[in-house]
Amino acid sequence: MSSTQTVNLQPIPYLSFDGNCADAMRFYEHVLGGKIKSMMSGGQSPMASQIPKEFADRILNAQLELPGGSLLFAGDAPSHIPYEGIKGVSITLNFSSVEEAEVIFNALAEGGRVTMPFAPTFWAKKFGMLVDKFGVPWIINGHLHSM
């Protein structure tokens, strides 16, 4: 074991898409007020000569920095592997105010599907769940209560 230990280990969601990663990340950049730090396709990578032509335009890695420094990573699934969507996980965002949370909830829900309407709950003044137009499940909390 190394003598150096990570002090602030932060899980970073890595979302997988089926050829629409660039569109999704630009949408999240706009809706969440983040900044895309990098977005590299197979054809732009140092391995471009080894990338099958049908994968050249697919995103190998995209990195979005959110306000406050949190990160969201993503890429397109390889074209030769059947894409089964995102399963068993939701991206949760906690907002200080109900108003800010509701704006983001509504923006992410546009073109998607609300699975739980934005409403009061015991852990937050308001909370809601949705699957956006790219198939990503989200949980949005507005003003968490002390528990």
N, C-alpha and C positions, 0 to 999 in steps of 0.2 A: 504494500500500500504506500502511496506517495506521502511525503511529509507535508505537502500542500493540500489543503482541503477547501473545497468550494464553500464559501460562506453564505452566499445568497443564491441558491439553486432555484431557478424559475422554469417551470414547465412552459413550453411554447407549443401551442396547437399547430399542427401541420395538416392542412386540409388538402384533400385529393379531389381533383376535378377530371372531367372527361373531355378535355379540349377547350374548355371555356375558363380556364384559370385566369388568364389576363383580364377578361371582362369582369370576373368576380372580384379580383383584387382592386381593380380601378373603381368598382362600385363601393367596396368597403372603404377605400381611401376617401372617397367623396362623402359617404354617409357617416363614417366614424371620425372624420377629421384627421386621418392619419397621413403618413407620407410613405410612398413606396420607396424603399431603400435599394432594392434590386429586383430585376425580373429578367431571367435568362432563359431563352429557348434552347432546345437541343442544337439547333443550327448556329447559335451564338456561343456555344460552350467550347472549351478547349478540346472536347471530344467530338466535335462536329463531324469529322471524317468517319467516325465510328457509329454515328447515330443513323438509324434507318430513315430514309427520306420521309416516310409517313409520320415520323416523330419530330422532324426538324422544326416545325412551327409550334410544337407543344412546349409548355413551360416546364423546365426542369426544376427551377426554384425561384420563388418570389418571396420577398420579405417586406412586410408592412409594419412600420413603427406607428403605434397608436399614441395618442396624447398621454403623457406621463411615462413613456418609455417602454410599455409592454409591446410584445411582438406577436405577429401572426404570420406564419409561414404557409406556403402552399405550392402545389405543382400539379401538373396534369399526369394522370396515370399513363403508363406506357400503352401505346395503341394496340399492342398484341395481347394485352391482359384484359379480360372482360371486366368492365367497370361496374361495380355493384353499388355505388353510392356511398354516402357517409352513414355509418350505423353505430349505434351504441354510445354516442357522445353528443353533448351539446356545448356550444360556446356560451359561457355566462358572462354578462357584463353588468356591473353594479354602478349605478349612477347616484350622485348625491341628491339630486332632485327628481321628483316625479315628472316634472315638466320635461326635463332633458331626456329622461328614460322613455317617455311616451313619444317624443319626436323620433328617436332612434328606432323604437319598436315599430312605429308606423312606416318609417322609411324602409326598414328591413323586410317588413311584411308585404310591401307593394310587389305584386306579381307572384307572391309566395302563398303560403297557407298558414293561418293562425291556428295553433293547436290548443292554446289556452288564452282566452281574451285577457287584455291588460286590465287587471282588477286588484282590489285590496287583498292582502293575505296576512298571515300572522308574522311572517319574517320581514315583510317590507310594506311600505305604504301602498305600493302597487307592484305587480309582477305580471309577466306574460311570457308565453312560449310561442314560437313560430318556426316554420321551415321556410327559408327564403327561396327566391326564384332560382338559385343555384343548387338547391338541395341541402343547404347547411342548416342544421337545427340550432336555434338560439334561445337562451333564457335571458330575459331582461328584467332587472330589479331596479326599482326607483325608491330611493331612501330606505335603506335597510334599518330594521329595528334592532335594538340590543336584545340579545337572547341569553 
